[in-house]
Amino acid sequence: MRKLKFHEKKLLKKVNFLEWKREGGHREAHVMHRYHVTGRDDYKKYSGLCRMVQKLVNILKQMDPRDPFRIEMTDMLLEKLYNIGVIPTRKSLALCDRLAVSSFCRRRLSTVLVRLKFAEHLKEAVTYIEQGHIRVGPDTVTDPAFLVTRNLEDFVTMGRFIQD
């Protein structure tokens, strides 16, 4: 590449190529680094899920509190999110309104392995998963982005030769 002329350098000083407006600042990079999310696609999917849940919560909040449909849908949404493990209790819609991408990242298989002390670091957990040493129930899982529900958390096991 050729050397930039003076006026070209002046123009480029006003542009920050490292941080785009649509990117979401460094929050996205922080979450991706902390939970070892390798693909940006996973982050975008989790972010889309959070937005959809928040939209649904806003629609439910606009309904009459005594409406049987609202009560049924609220219970179903809270039950679903609780079973996935992204909210701690089934108390209220306020928990769903504050849903963040990091709560989905905490349910990824690699993060669950570190929490269950199968691996010391996330990078080590990702390596175990990609090499096929981790089973969830009877199935071997090779995707570190696999979301582990509360029910499946008890069935996460390590391969025989790794345990020794």
NUGU-118999 format. One record per residue: residue number from 1; residue in three letters; x, y, z of N, C-alpha, C in turn. Coordinates in pm, 1 decimal, decimal comma, padded with zeros to 6 digits. Example, Ala and Ser with C-alpha at 12.3 -4.5 7.8 and 13.67 -1.06 7.14 Angstrom:
<pts>
+-----+------+----------+----------+----------+----------+----------+----------+----------+----------+----------+
: pos : code :      n.u :      n.v :      n.w :     ca.u :     ca.v :     ca.w :      c.u :      c.v :      c.w :
+-----+------+----------+----------+----------+----------+----------+----------+----------+----------+----------+
:   1 :  ALA :  01319,0 : -00569,0 :  00780,0 :  01230,0 : -00450,0 :  00780,0 :  01320,0 : -00330,0 :  00780,0 :
:   2 :  SER :  01285,0 : -00225,0 :  00708,0 :  01367,0 : -00106,0 :  00714,0 :  01290,0 :  00003,0 :  00787,0 :
+-----+------+----------+----------+----------+----------+----------+----------+----------+----------+----------+
</pts>
This chain:
<pts>
+-----+------+----------+----------+----------+----------+----------+----------+----------+----------+----------+
: pos : code :      n.u :      n.v :      n.w :     ca.u :     ca.v :     ca.w :      c.u :      c.v :      c.w :
+-----+------+----------+----------+----------+----------+----------+----------+----------+----------+----------+
:   1 :  MET :  00084,7 : -00117,6 :  00000,0 :  00000,0 :  00000,0 :  00000,0 :  00089,1 :  00123,7 :  00000,0 :
:   2 :  ARG :  00048,0 :  00223,9 : -00072,6 :  00128,9 :  00345,8 : -00082,3 :  00118,8 :  00427,7 :  00045,0 :
:   3 :  LYS :  00212,1 :  00517,2 :  00061,4 :  00211,8 :  00607,0 :  00175,8 :  00098,4 :  00708,0 :  00159,7 :
:   4 :  LEU :  00024,3 :  00732,8 :  00267,5 : -00088,9 :  00825,4 :  00260,7 : -00040,5 :  00969,6 :  00258,3 :
:   5 :  LYS : -00113,1 :  01050,1 :  00180,6 : -00081,3 :  01192,8 :  00174,1 : -00134,0 :  01261,6 :  00299,3 :
:   6 :  PHE : -00088,0 :  01385,5 :  00320,1 : -00121,2 :  01459,4 :  00441,7 : -00271,7 :  01472,7 :  00461,3 :
:   7 :  HIS : -00343,0 :  01514,0 :  00356,7 : -00487,0 :  01535,4 :  00372,0 : -00561,9 :  01403,7 :  00393,5 :
:   8 :  GLU : -00509,9 :  01293,3 :  00341,1 : -00571,7 :  01162,7 :  00363,4 : -00554,3 :  01118,9 :  00509,8 :
:   9 :  LYS : -00437,2 :  01145,0 :  00566,0 : -00413,7 :  01114,1 :  00707,5 : -00506,8 :  01194,2 :  00797,1 :
:  10 :  LYS : -00525,2 :  01323,0 :  00762,6 : -00613,4 :  01409,2 :  00841,3 : -00755,7 :  01354,2 :  00842,2 :
:  11 :  LEU : -00803,0 :  01308,6 :  00726,0 : -00938,9 :  01254,8 :  00717,3 : -00952,5 :  01125,6 :  00797,7 :
:  12 :  LEU : -00851,5 :  01041,9 :  00793,9 : -00858,6 :  00913,3 :  00862,9 : -00851,3 :  00927,3 :  01014,8 :
:  13 :  LYS : -00803,4 :  01038,9 :  01065,5 : -00798,8 :  01060,0 :  01210,3 : -00938,2 :  01064,6 :  01270,5 :
:  14 :  LYS : -01035,7 :  01105,2 :  01190,4 : -01172,0 :  01121,8 :  01240,5 : -01251,8 :  00991,1 :  01239,5 :
:  15 :  VAL : -01194,8 :  00885,3 :  01181,9 : -01266,8 :  00758,7 :  01168,7 : -01201,6 :  00654,2 :  01258,9 :
:  16 :  ASN : -01283,6 :  00586,1 :  01336,6 : -01235,0 :  00478,3 :  01422,0 : -01274,9 :  00345,9 :  01357,4 :
:  17 :  PHE : -01178,3 :  00275,1 :  01302,6 : -01207,9 :  00149,4 :  01234,1 : -01225,1 :  00032,3 :  01330,3 :
:  18 :  LEU : -01188,2 :  00051,7 :  01455,4 : -01194,6 : -00057,9 :  01551,4 : -01330,5 : -00071,4 :  01618,1 :
:  19 :  GLU : -01408,8 :  00033,9 :  01620,3 : -01537,2 :  00029,6 :  01689,4 : -01647,0 :  00086,5 :  01599,2 :
:  20 :  TRP : -01738,0 : -00000,1 :  01556,9 : -01846,7 :  00041,3 :  01468,8 : -01971,0 :  00068,2 :  01552,1 :
:  21 :  LYS : -02060,1 :  00151,1 :  01498,4 : -02181,8 :  00186,1 :  01571,9 : -02272,9 :  00065,1 :  01591,0 :
:  22 :  ARG : -02285,3 : -00018,2 :  01490,8 : -02378,3 : -00131,1 :  01495,7 : -02323,6 : -00247,9 :  01577,2 :
:  23 :  GLU : -02197,2 : -00243,3 :  01613,2 : -02134,0 : -00357,7 :  01678,0 : -02176,2 : -00377,0 :  01823,0 :
:  24 :  GLY : -02213,6 : -00271,4 :  01891,5 : -02253,2 : -00285,8 :  02031,1 : -02140,5 : -00255,7 :  02127,4 :
:  25 :  GLY : -02040,7 : -00182,8 :  02081,7 : -01932,0 : -00142,5 :  02170,2 : -01844,7 : -00258,0 :  02211,9 :
:  26 :  HIS : -01778,2 : -00243,5 :  02325,5 : -01689,3 : -00348,9 :  02370,1 : -01758,8 : -00447,2 :  02462,7 :
:  27 :  ARG : -01886,9 : -00429,0 :  02487,1 : -01962,5 : -00525,8 :  02568,2 : -01963,2 : -00662,2 :  02499,1 :
:  28 :  GLU : -01986,2 : -00658,5 :  02368,3 : -01989,2 : -00782,3 :  02290,9 : -01854,3 : -00853,8 :  02297,8 :
:  29 :  ALA : -01747,0 : -00780,1 :  02278,2 : -01613,2 : -00839,6 :  02282,5 : -01582,6 : -00894,0 :  02422,3 :
:  30 :  HIS : -01626,9 : -00822,2 :  02525,0 : -01603,2 : -00866,3 :  02662,8 : -01674,2 : -00998,7 :  02690,8 :
:  31 :  VAL : -01800,9 : -01009,0 :  02651,5 : -01877,5 : -01132,7 :  02674,9 : -01818,6 : -01247,3 :  02593,6 :
:  32 :  MET : -01782,3 : -01219,2 :  02467,6 : -01725,6 : -01324,7 :  02383,4 : -01592,5 : -01374,9 :  02440,2 :
:  33 :  HIS : -01513,3 : -01285,5 :  02494,4 : -01384,4 : -01325,9 :  02551,2 : -01403,5 : -01399,8 :  02683,6 :
:  34 :  ARG : -01493,8 : -01350,0 :  02767,2 : -01512,7 : -01409,9 :  02899,5 : -01565,7 : -01552,5 :  02890,8 :
:  35 :  TYR : -01661,1 : -01577,2 :  02800,8 : -01722,0 : -01710,0 :  02790,2 : -01664,7 : -01791,7 :  02675,0 :
:  36 :  HIS : -01556,6 : -01743,2 :  02615,7 : -01487,7 : -01813,2 :  02507,5 : -01583,0 : -01849,3 :  02393,8 :
:  37 :  VAL : -01665,0 : -01753,6 :  02352,6 : -01754,8 : -01772,2 :  02238,5 : -01671,1 : -01746,2 :  02114,6 :
:  38 :  THR : -01647,2 : -01851,2 :  02034,9 : -01556,2 : -01835,9 :  01922,0 : -01622,9 : -01768,6 :  01802,8 :
:  39 :  GLY : -01747,2 : -01801,9 :  01774,5 : -01814,2 : -01743,1 :  01659,6 : -01903,8 : -01627,1 :  01698,9 :
:  40 :  ARG : -01898,2 : -01521,6 :  01619,8 : -01983,9 : -01406,2 :  01646,9 : -02130,7 : -01442,3 :  01620,8 :
:  41 :  ASP : -02152,5 : -01544,5 :  01539,6 : -02289,4 : -01588,4 :  01509,2 : -02361,9 : -01632,7 :  01635,7 :
:  42 :  ASP : -02291,6 : -01704,3 :  01723,2 : -02353,1 : -01749,1 :  01848,3 : -02397,2 : -01629,7 :  01931,9 :
:  43 :  TYR : -02310,8 : -01529,0 :  01940,0 : -02345,7 : -01409,0 :  02017,0 : -02469,1 : -01342,8 :  01957,8 :
:  44 :  LYS : -02473,9 : -01334,7 :  01825,7 : -02589,4 : -01270,5 :  01760,8 : -02717,7 : -01350,2 :  01785,1 :
:  45 :  LYS : -02707,7 : -01482,7 :  01784,3 : -02826,2 : -01565,5 :  01811,0 : -02877,2 : -01544,0 :  01953,0 :
:  46 :  TYR : -02785,5 : -01543,2 :  02049,1 : -02824,9 : -01520,5 :  02187,8 : -02885,9 : -01381,8 :  02204,2 :
:  47 :  SER : -02826,7 : -01283,9 :  02137,6 : -02878,0 : -01147,1 :  02145,0 : -03018,3 : -01139,5 :  02084,5 :
:  48 :  GLY : -03038,8 : -01209,6 :  01972,8 : -03171,4 : -01213,7 :  01910,8 : -03273,9 : -01279,9 :  02001,4 :
:  49 :  LEU : -03233,6 : -01388,1 :  02068,9 : -03323,7 : -01454,9 :  02163,5 : -03362,3 : -01361,3 :  02277,5 :
:  50 :  CYS : -03265,2 : -01287,1 :  02328,2 : -03293,6 : -01191,8 :  02437,1 : -03392,4 : -01085,4 :  02390,8 :
:  51 :  ARG : -03371,9 : -01034,6 :  02269,7 : -03464,0 : -00932,8 :  02216,3 : -03604,4 : -00988,6 :  02199,6 :
:  52 :  MET : -03614,5 : -01112,7 :  02148,2 : -03746,9 : -01172,4 :  02128,9 : -03818,2 : -01191,4 :  02262,1 :
:  53 :  VAL : -03745,0 : -01236,3 :  02363,5 : -03805,3 : -01254,8 :  02496,2 : -03850,3 : -01120,7 :  02552,0 :
:  54 :  GLN : -03768,9 : -01017,3 :  02535,5 : -03804,6 : -00885,0 :  02587,2 : -03927,2 : -00828,6 :  02516,0 :
:  55 :  LYS : -03937,2 : -00852,0 :  02384,8 : -04056,5 : -00807,5 :  02310,9 : -04180,6 : -00879,9 :  02361,8 :
:  56 :  LEU : -04167,8 : -01010,4 :  02381,5 : -04279,5 : -01089,9 :  02430,9 : -04321,7 : -01043,6 :  02570,2 :
:  57 :  VAL : -04225,1 : -01012,5 :  02654,6 : -04255,1 : -00963,7 :  02789,5 : -04328,2 : -00830,1 :  02782,1 :
:  58 :  ASN : -04284,3 : -00742,2 :  02692,8 : -04352,1 : -00612,7 :  02678,2 : -04496,3 : -00629,6 :  02632,3 :
:  59 :  ILE : -04519,8 : -00722,2 :  02540,0 : -04656,6 : -00749,3 :  02493,5 : -04741,1 : -00803,6 :  02608,4 :
:  60 :  LEU : -04683,7 : -00896,1 :  02686,5 : -04757,1 : -00953,7 :  02799,0 : -04787,3 : -00849,3 :  02906,0 :
:  61 :  LYS : -04694,2 : -00756,9 :  02928,5 : -04716,4 : -00653,3 :  03029,6 : -04826,7 : -00556,2 :  02989,5 :
:  62 :  GLN : -04849,5 : -00540,1 :  02859,7 : -04953,2 : -00448,2 :  02813,5 : -05092,9 : -00506,8 :  02830,5 :
:  63 :  MET : -05101,3 : -00638,0 :  02843,4 : -05231,7 : -00702,8 :  02861,6 : -05283,5 : -00680,4 :  03003,7 :
:  64 :  ASP : -05411,7 : -00707,9 :  03020,9 : -05474,6 : -00697,3 :  03152,8 : -05416,3 : -00805,5 :  03244,8 :
:  65 :  PRO : -05375,7 : -00770,2 :  03367,2 : -05314,5 : -00869,4 :  03457,6 : -05405,6 : -00986,8 :  03492,7 :
:  66 :  ARG : -05536,2 : -00969,3 :  03483,8 : -05627,8 : -01079,0 :  03518,4 : -05667,7 : -01162,0 :  03396,3 :
:  67 :  ASP : -05617,0 : -01127,2 :  03280,4 : -05649,9 : -01199,5 :  03157,9 : -05595,3 : -01342,7 :  03167,1 :
:  68 :  PRO : -05680,2 : -01444,9 :  03147,4 : -05632,8 : -01583,8 :  03159,8 : -05525,0 : -01618,9 :  03056,6 :
:  69 :  PHE : -05534,3 : -01559,5 :  02936,9 : -05432,5 : -01585,9 :  02833,9 : -05296,3 : -01532,3 :  02879,2 :
:  70 :  ARG : -05296,4 : -01412,1 :  02936,5 : -05171,0 : -01353,3 :  02985,3 : -05110,7 : -01439,3 :  03095,7 :
:  71 :  ILE : -05193,8 : -01484,8 :  03187,4 : -05145,4 : -01567,2 :  03298,6 : -05084,2 : -01697,3 :  03246,2 :
:  72 :  GLU : -05154,2 : -01760,2 :  03151,2 : -05106,1 : -01886,4 :  03095,1 : -04974,0 : -01866,4 :  03019,6 :
:  73 :  MET : -04967,4 : -01763,4 :  02935,3 : -04845,6 : -01736,8 :  02857,4 : -04728,1 : -01698,0 :  02948,0 :
:  74 :  THR : -04756,8 : -01620,8 :  03052,0 : -04651,7 : -01582,2 :  03146,6 : -04595,1 : -01705,8 :  03215,7 :
:  75 :  ASP : -04683,6 : -01794,2 :  03260,4 : -04638,2 : -01917,1 :  03326,0 : -04555,7 : -02003,5 :  03231,0 :
:  76 :  MET : -04601,5 : -02013,7 :  03105,7 : -04528,4 : -02094,2 :  03007,7 : -04389,5 : -02036,0 :  02980,3 :
:  77 :  LEU : -04382,7 : -01902,8 :  02964,3 : -04254,3 : -01837,8 :  02936,8 : -04158,2 : -01853,8 :  03054,5 :
:  78 :  LEU : -04208,3 : -01829,7 :  03175,3 : -04123,6 : -01842,5 :  03294,0 : -04075,2 : -01986,6 :  03312,3 :
:  79 :  GLU : -04164,4 : -02082,2 :  03288,9 : -04128,5 : -02223,7 :  03301,5 : -04020,0 : -02261,5 :  03200,8 :
:  80 :  LYS : -04037,9 : -02217,1 :  03076,2 : -03942,4 : -02248,6 :  02969,8 : -03804,2 : -02190,2 :  03001,3 :
:  81 :  LEU : -03800,3 : -02062,4 :  03037,8 : -03672,2 : -01997,5 :  03066,7 : -03607,0 : -02055,3 :  03192,6 :
:  82 :  TYR : -03688,7 : -02094,8 :  03290,2 : -03634,0 : -02156,2 :  03411,2 : -03574,5 : -02293,6 :  03379,1 :
:  83 :  ASN : -03645,3 : -02373,4 :  03298,2 : -03595,7 : -02506,1 :  03262,4 : -03467,1 : -02498,4 :  03181,2 :
:  84 :  ILE : -03457,5 : -02397,3 :  03094,8 : -03333,1 : -02378,0 :  03019,9 : -03221,6 : -02339,1 :  03115,9 :
:  85 :  GLY : -03256,4 : -02260,4 :  03218,0 : -03158,7 : -02222,3 :  03318,7 : -03109,5 : -02079,9 :  03306,1 :
:  86 :  VAL : -03178,3 : -01997,6 :  03227,0 : -03132,1 : -01859,7 :  03208,9 : -03189,0 : -01764,3 :  03312,7 :
:  87 :  ILE : -03293,6 : -01805,8 :  03386,2 : -03343,0 : -01725,0 :  03498,1 : -03337,1 : -01811,2 :  03624,5 :
:  88 :  PRO : -03307,4 : -01750,1 :  03739,8 : -03289,7 : -01829,8 :  03862,3 : -03419,0 : -01881,8 :  03924,1 :
:  89 :  THR : -03530,0 : -01806,5 :  03913,3 : -03656,7 : -01849,8 :  03972,8 : -03771,1 : -01819,5 :  03877,3 :
:  90 :  ARG : -03887,9 : -01876,8 :  03909,3 : -04007,0 : -01855,6 :  03825,7 : -04095,3 : -01745,7 :  03882,2 :
:  91 :  LYS : -04039,3 : -01645,9 :  03947,7 : -04119,5 : -01548,3 :  04020,8 : -04197,4 : -01451,7 :  03932,5 :
:  92 :  SER : -04127,6 : -01371,8 :  03850,6 : -04199,6 : -01265,6 :  03779,9 : -04139,1 : -01238,6 :  03642,9 :
:  93 :  LEU : -04212,1 : -01158,4 :  03565,7 : -04166,4 : -01120,6 :  03432,5 : -04048,2 : -01024,4 :  03437,1 :
:  94 :  ALA : -04024,4 : -00962,6 :  03550,9 : -03912,0 : -00869,0 :  03562,3 : -03778,9 : -00940,4 :  03537,5 :
:  95 :  LEU : -03771,2 : -01067,8 :  03575,3 : -03649,8 : -01145,3 :  03550,0 : -03626,7 : -01163,8 :  03400,6 :
:  96 :  CYS : -03734,9 : -01184,5 :  03326,3 : -03724,9 : -01204,7 :  03181,9 : -03690,0 : -01075,1 :  03110,7 :
:  97 :  ASP : -03733,6 : -00964,4 :  03167,2 : -03709,1 : -00834,4 :  03104,9 : -03561,1 : -00798,4 :  03110,2 :
:  98 :  ARG : -03491,4 : -00846,8 :  03213,1 : -03349,2 : -00816,3 :  03228,6 : -03259,6 : -00925,2 :  03170,3 :
:  99 :  LEU : -03313,6 : -01012,0 :  03088,1 : -03238,1 : -01122,5 :  03030,5 : -03122,0 : -01069,7 :  02946,5 :
: 100 :  ALA : -03004,0 : -01128,1 :  02963,5 : -02885,7 : -01082,6 :  02890,7 : -02819,9 : -01199,9 :  02818,2 :
: 101 :  VAL : -02732,1 : -01167,1 :  02726,1 : -02661,2 : -01268,7 :  02649,2 : -02575,2 : -01354,7 :  02741,8 :
: 102 :  SER : -02520,6 : -01294,0 :  02845,0 : -02433,2 : -01368,8 :  02935,8 : -02508,0 : -01481,2 :  03007,6 :
: 103 :  SER : -02638,8 : -01464,9 :  03028,5 : -02714,0 : -01572,5 :  03093,7 : -02724,7 : -01695,1 :  03002,2 :
: 104 :  PHE : -02731,5 : -01673,2 :  02870,0 : -02728,1 : -01786,6 :  02777,0 : -02587,0 : -01845,4 :  02771,1 :
: 105 :  CYS : -02486,2 : -01759,3 :  02775,8 : -02347,8 : -01807,1 :  02771,4 : -02314,6 : -01892,1 :  02893,7 :
: 106 :  ARG : -02376,9 : -01863,4 :  03007,4 : -02353,2 : -01943,3 :  03127,7 : -02408,2 : -02084,7 :  03114,8 :
: 107 :  ARG : -02498,4 : -02107,0 :  03021,1 : -02556,5 : -02240,0 :  03002,0 : -02486,7 : -02318,3 :  02891,3 :
: 108 :  ARG : -02384,3 : -02261,4 :  02830,2 : -02308,8 : -02334,3 :  02728,2 : -02235,2 : -02450,9 :  02794,2 :
: 109 :  LEU : -02214,0 : -02556,4 :  02717,9 : -02151,6 : -02677,3 :  02772,9 : -02012,5 : -02648,4 :  02828,5 :
: 110 :  SER : -01935,0 : -02566,1 :  02760,4 : -01799,1 : -02537,3 :  02808,2 : -01801,8 : -02467,8 :  02944,3 :
: 111 :  THR : -01893,6 : -02374,0 :  02962,8 : -01903,8 : -02302,6 :  03090,5 : -01953,8 : -02395,5 :  03200,9 :
: 112 :  VAL : -02046,8 : -02483,2 :  03166,5 : -02099,5 : -02578,4 :  03265,0 : -01988,9 : -02674,8 :  03309,5 :
: 113 :  LEU : -01902,1 : -02714,8 :  03215,9 : -01790,7 : -02803,8 :  03251,8 : -01697,4 : -02738,3 :  03353,1 :
: 114 :  VAL : -01670,5 : -02610,3 :  03335,0 : -01583,5 : -02539,8 :  03430,0 : -01653,1 : -02527,7 :  03565,2 :
: 115 :  ARG : -01783,2 : -02498,6 :  03563,3 : -01856,6 : -02484,4 :  03689,0 : -01866,2 : -02617,3 :  03764,4 :
: 116 :  LEU : -01878,5 : -02728,5 :  03689,4 : -01884,8 : -02860,5 :  03752,6 : -01745,8 : -02916,7 :  03783,7 :
: 117 :  LYS : -01641,9 : -02838,2 :  03755,1 : -01502,1 : -02872,7 :  03783,0 : -01453,3 : -02993,3 :  03702,6 :
: 118 :  PHE : -01505,8 : -03010,6 :  03580,9 : -01451,0 : -03110,5 :  03489,4 : -01326,5 : -03054,8 :  03420,8 :
: 119 :  ALA : -01320,3 : -02922,2 :  03408,9 : -01205,6 : -02856,2 :  03347,5 : -01170,6 : -02733,3 :  03430,8 :
: 120 :  GLU : -01043,3 : -02694,1 :  03423,0 : -00999,8 : -02580,4 :  03503,9 : -01028,8 : -02447,4 :  03434,8 :
: 121 :  HIS : -01012,4 : -02444,9 :  03301,2 : -01031,8 : -02321,6 :  03225,2 : -01126,6 : -02347,3 :  03109,0 :
: 122 :  LEU : -01184,9 : -02239,9 :  03057,8 : -01278,3 : -02252,8 :  02945,7 : -01209,6 : -02308,5 :  02821,5 :
: 123 :  LYS : -01087,9 : -02264,8 :  02796,5 : -01017,1 : -02312,2 :  02677,4 : -00994,6 : -02463,3 :  02684,2 :
: 124 :  GLU : -00960,8 : -02511,7 :  02801,9 : -00941,9 : -02655,3 :  02822,5 : -01074,3 : -02729,8 :  02802,2 :
: 125 :  ALA : -01183,2 : -02673,1 :  02852,3 : -01315,2 : -02734,4 :  02836,2 : -01353,7 : -02741,4 :  02688,9 :
: 126 :  VAL : -01327,6 : -02634,2 :  02614,5 : -01358,7 : -02632,5 :  02471,0 : -01278,1 : -02739,7 :  02398,7 :
: 127 :  THR : -01152,1 : -02756,9 :  02437,2 : -01068,2 : -02860,0 :  02375,7 : -01124,9 : -02999,2 :  02402,7 :
: 128 :  TYR : -01163,3 : -03027,2 :  02525,6 : -01223,3 : -03156,9 :  02558,9 : -01348,5 : -03182,6 :  02476,2 :
: 129 :  ILE : -01431,5 : -03080,9 :  02463,5 : -01557,6 : -03097,3 :  02390,6 : -01530,9 : -03123,8 :  02243,2 :
: 130 :  GLU : -01442,5 : -03044,0 :  02183,2 : -01415,5 : -03058,5 :  02039,8 : -01348,8 : -03191,5 :  02007,6 :
: 131 :  GLN : -01273,0 : -03246,3 :  02101,5 : -01207,7 : -03374,8 :  02078,5 : -01299,7 : -03493,1 :  02106,5 :
: 132 :  GLY : -01420,6 : -03467,1 :  02157,7 : -01518,5 : -03573,0 :  02176,8 : -01507,7 : -03646,9 :  02308,3 :
: 133 :  HIS : -01451,8 : -03584,1 :  02410,8 : -01436,3 : -03650,6 :  02540,2 : -01555,8 : -03631,0 :  02632,4 :
: 134 :  ILE : -01652,7 : -03550,5 :  02593,6 : -01764,8 : -03516,3 :  02681,3 : -01892,7 : -03578,7 :  02627,4 :
: 135 :  ARG : -01968,5 : -03638,4 :  02718,4 : -02099,4 : -03693,5 :  02682,6 : -02206,3 : -03622,8 :  02763,2 :
: 136 :  VAL : -02319,8 : -03599,7 :  02699,1 : -02437,8 : -03548,0 :  02768,6 : -02543,2 : -03655,8 :  02752,5 :
: 137 :  GLY : -02567,9 : -03728,7 :  02860,3 : -02653,8 : -03846,0 :  02850,1 : -02576,9 : -03952,3 :  02772,6 :
: 138 :  PRO : -02643,0 : -04020,6 :  02679,4 : -02572,9 : -04122,3 :  02601,3 : -02499,1 : -04065,7 :  02479,6 :
: 139 :  ASP : -02520,3 : -03938,3 :  02446,1 : -02466,7 : -03879,9 :  02323,1 : -02335,9 : -03805,2 :  02347,6 :
: 140 :  THR : -02239,7 : -03825,8 :  02257,8 : -02115,9 : -03748,9 :  02261,1 : -02141,7 : -03614,9 :  02194,3 :
: 141 :  VAL : -02101,1 : -03507,7 :  02258,8 : -02123,9 : -03373,0 :  02206,6 : -01989,8 : -03313,4 :  02166,5 :
: 142 :  THR : -01982,3 : -03258,8 :  02044,2 : -01858,1 : -03196,8 :  01997,0 : -01875,0 : -03047,7 :  01971,7 :
: 143 :  ASP : -01986,8 : -02991,5 :  02010,9 : -02012,5 : -02848,9 :  01990,8 : -02005,8 : -02776,8 :  02125,1 :
: 144 :  PRO : -01909,0 : -02684,8 :  02144,0 : -01899,3 : -02613,7 :  02271,9 : -02017,5 : -02520,8 :  02297,6 :
: 145 :  ALA : -02094,5 : -02488,1 :  02193,2 : -02208,0 : -02397,1 :  02208,3 : -02335,5 : -02470,4 :  02249,6 :
: 146 :  PHE : -02327,1 : -02599,5 :  02275,7 : -02442,8 : -02678,8 :  02316,6 : -02498,5 : -02622,2 :  02447,0 :
: 147 :  LEU : -02628,0 : -02589,4 :  02448,1 : -02689,6 : -02534,2 :  02569,0 : -02735,8 : -02648,5 :  02659,0 :
: 148 :  VAL : -02690,3 : -02646,0 :  02782,4 : -02722,9 : -02750,8 :  02879,3 : -02837,6 : -02701,6 :  02965,8 :
: 149 :  THR : -02950,2 : -02772,6 :  02962,0 : -03064,5 : -02735,4 :  03044,8 : -03041,9 : -02783,8 :  03187,8 :
: 150 :  ARG : -03131,3 : -02743,1 :  03276,6 : -03117,6 : -02785,5 :  03417,1 : -03127,7 : -02937,4 :  03430,3 :
: 151 :  ASN : -03215,2 : -03000,1 :  03351,0 : -03232,1 : -03145,5 :  03359,6 : -03109,4 : -03219,6 :  03307,8 :
: 152 :  LEU : -03048,5 : -03167,5 :  03199,7 : -02934,2 : -03236,4 :  03139,9 : -02804,6 : -03216,2 :  03217,6 :
: 153 :  GLU : -02803,0 : -03119,2 :  03305,8 : -02679,7 : -03086,2 :  03378,2 : -02629,7 : -03205,2 :  03460,2 :
: 154 :  ASP : -02720,3 : -03287,2 :  03510,4 : -02681,5 : -03403,5 :  03590,8 : -02621,7 : -03515,4 :  03506,2 :
: 155 :  PHE : -02644,0 : -03512,1 :  03374,5 : -02600,4 : -03620,8 :  03287,6 : -02474,6 : -03587,6 :  03208,0 :
: 156 :  VAL : -02406,0 : -03480,3 :  03243,4 : -02280,1 : -03445,3 :  03176,9 : -02170,4 : -03532,8 :  03235,9 :
: 157 :  THR : -02104,0 : -03611,8 :  03149,7 : -01998,5 : -03701,8 :  03196,8 : -01875,5 : -03688,9 :  03108,3 :
: 158 :  MET : -01763,6 : -03732,8 :  03162,6 : -01635,2 : -03727,7 :  03095,3 : -01604,3 : -03865,5 :  03039,5 :
: 159 :  GLY : -01522,2 : -03872,9 :  02936,1 : -01479,4 : -04001,5 :  02883,1 : -01399,5 : -04078,9 :  02986,7 :
: 160 :  ARG : -01393,7 : -04212,3 :  02973,8 : -01330,5 : -04296,6 :  03074,4 : -01181,1 : -04268,3 :  03090,1 :
: 161 :  PHE : -01110,3 : -04253,9 :  02978,0 : -00965,3 : -04240,6 :  02987,0 : -00921,4 : -04102,6 :  03035,7 :
: 162 :  ILE : -01006,0 : -04004,1 :  03034,4 : -00971,8 : -03871,5 :  03086,8 : -00983,3 : -03871,4 :  03239,3 :
: 163 :  GLN : -01077,3 : -03946,8 :  03293,9 : -01103,0 : -03944,3 :  03438,0 : -00987,6 : -04001,7 :  03519,0 :
: 164 :  ASP : -00914,7 : -04096,5 :  03462,1 : -00808,1 : -04165,0 :  03537,7 : -00692,6 : -04078,1 :  03570,3 :
+-----+------+----------+----------+----------+----------+----------+----------+----------+----------+----------+
</pts>
